[in-house]
Every structure is written in C-alpha cells, then in structure tokens.
Amino acid sequence: MSEPARERLVDDVEAGPGGAMTDDVGVITGELTVATTPLGDGRAQIEIQYAQADECGTPSPAVPLPSRPAG
C-alpha cells in the first residue's frame, strides 16, 4: 500500500542565531515563513522567506522526509 500524499505545510518561525542560509538570497533573519512541499520521491523542498514577503529563498538540497510524523 502506498503512503497518502502529504500536503504543503507552512508556518511562521523566528530564526535562531545566525539566521537561515538560502541559495537565492543568502542569510535571512528575524520573523520567517517556512514552507515544505513533498517532492514525491521521499524528499521535501523547503522555501524560506521573510514573514509577509513575496520573494522566497531556497536552501539546498531538498531534504529527506521522515518515514512517519514526529510526535
């Protein structure tokens, strides 16, 4: 049986010390919006942007998804 499709998850966070490094815009700090999108191959693409901004940065590479939700 195949695993059900996972949805795109989005949440607002406060960047820790040093911020978050992206390939597109470099380090971003402060209040951020983070989105993860499943790629269908067991990995997820992550997008990070300043909260309330239109432009986002992408860290690379895509990261592995856990086999089951944490918690």
Secondary structure, DSSP 8 states (H G I E B T S, - for coil): --------EEEEEE--TT-EEETTTEEE-SEEEEEEEE-SSSEEEEEEEETT-S--B--SS-EE--SS---
